[in-house]
Amino acid sequence: MSTTVKALVFDVFGTLVDWRNSVAKQADELATAKGITIDSFRFADEWRGAYGPSMNKVRSGEIPWTNLDDLHRMTLDKLLPSFGFPDLTEQEKTHFNKAWHRLDSWPDSTPGLTRLKTKYVISPLSNGNVALLTNMGKYAGLPWDCVLSAETFKHYKPDSEVYQGAASILGLALDEVMMTAAHKNDLKRAKEEGLSTAFVPRPGEFGPDVPVDVTSEDYIDVYAESFTELAKKMGC
């Protein structure tokens, strides 16, 4: 592992926050308020499942640059009637669409980030937009030094502009920035772009019955089972 790392940047959804349980809880609360019963975990999974395809529409040029809040809303407008929700007001839809701003962190996230912050610059490097990441940080207690987003570069990961741009905007060499994620595809692309990498797997991200590959790879510089362990390995 390079000793030159000066900043750690983080994937957020699944890596630092428990999106599935958080969104399912909010979906269930809304359904109960509207007098219906839904499979709230299936709702969360289907909403999240549209994440990649909707970003691909931006990446391919099928639609112009559109931030994640607006992509989430496009999906939500299709999901609500398919799950039997009655008509919601625009205010209700806007509030529920920001469920992604109100995600609970994994228990080790804030303690680990707080320790890492004592020695390194820490920032998200997520496909979430700046407002989403800022609000989520406040809600979940994530102690960012700054907020870097795909929106900053008008490209979604895994486009190289995001990884290269993060180092540039931080004023650092590529290997001085460590991409930290629970998702190997993110880390593989970051390493291809010259960043250092850290893997913190989250076996329960997609629910208890979905297996997750937690093995290491040659493109992973640091492997840790939690963010507190990562902080210890990074000398914090």
MOGI-V110394 format. One line per field, one symbol per residue. ss: DSSP state (@ for helix, = for strand, . for the rest). phi: phi as a letter, one per 30 degrees, with the letter a starting at -180 (. if undefined). burial: # if it has 9 or more other ideal C-beta (glycine too) atoms within 8 Angstrom, else .. A space follows every 50 residues. Layout:
ss: ???
phi: ???
burial: ???
This chain:
ss: ......====..=...=.@@@@@@@@@@@@@@@......@@@@@@@@@@@ @@@@@@@@@........@@@@@@@@@@@@@@@.......@@@@@@@@@@@ @...=.@@@@@@@@@@@...======...@@@@@@@@@@@.....====@ @@@......@@@@@@@@@@@...@@@=====..@@@@@@@@@...====. .....................==...@@@@@@@...
phi: .ddcdbbccbdcdjdcbcdddddddddddddddcibcbddddeddddddd ededddddddidbdebddeddedededddeddciddecdddddddddded dbcdddedddedddddddbbdbadbbdddddeddddeddcicdddabcbe eechbcecddedddddddddibdeddccdbaccddddddddddjddbbcb dbececjdccdbdcddbdccdbcbdaddddeddcic
burial: ....################.#######.##..#.#.#.##.######.# #..######......####.######..##..#.#..#...##..##### ###.##.##########..###########.######.##.###..#### ###.###.#.#######..#.#.###########.######.#.###### ##..#.#....#....#..#.#.#.#######.#.#
